[in-house]
Amino acid sequence: MDACGPEDGALKVIPGSHLNGRLDEDDKALAKAGTEAVLCPVAQGAGMAMRPLLLHASSKATGSSRRRVLHFLFGPPALPFGLEWA
C-alpha cells in the first residue's frame, strides 16, 4: 500500500537462510553470523514475496510516514502428517 524504505522499518532478510530448513535459536544465530542482512525497500503499490522460513526482521520506523502493510500467508488447504491449521 505505502512505500516502505529504510526510515519506515523496511524488511531485512538473511539471503539463503530458508535453504537450511527450520532452525532453532542456535542455528538462527549461526545463520546470521557473518551474513549481511539485506534491506528490502518497497515502492508504493508494490508487493514483495518471500520464501517460507526465510529469516527476516524489520526495524522500528524512525520517519514520520505511515507504514501500512498487508501480510498474506499462503499454504495448502490440507496439511500432511495429521497436522491441522489453527
Secondary structure as UniProt FT lines:
FT   HELIX           6..8
FT   STRAND          11..13
FT   TURN            15..16
FT   HELIX           17..20
FT   HELIX           25..32
FT   TURN            33..34
FT   STRAND          38..40
FT   TURN            44..45
FT   TURN            52..53
FT   STRAND          56..58
FT   TURN            81..82
//
